Amino acid sequence: MKTSHVVMDVLHTPREEGISLLHRAQRLLRQLRRWKTLHDQRRWKTLHDQRHQLASLSDAMLKDIGLSRADAEREASRPFWDDPGKPL
């Protein structure tokens, strides 16, 4: 589910008796945190898999893409949470 859909679902649901806008906003934040956690876990799994595949390439394949065995091993040894695409 896209973030914008989560926001719309929480903020535009019929108002429940005794539920304030603050409570609904807190519920929204909890849902967004769960979504981010799941997104991070999927990203980390993808990074782990890609690094494992890179490490399994032959020297000839690595040469074709401009990498050395040392480059591949250095990348493969990075921890799964070390995400080069994540903004600082």
ZIBEL-V94511 format. One record per run of one state. SS is the DSSP state (A for helix, B for strand, O for the rest). FROM is the first residue (numbers start at 0). TO is the last residue. If there is no record, write none. Layout:
BEGIN
SS/FROM/TO
SS/FROM/TO
END
This chain:
BEGIN
O/0/1
A/2/10
O/11/19
A/20/55
O/56/57
A/58/63
O/64/67
A/68/75
O/76/87
END
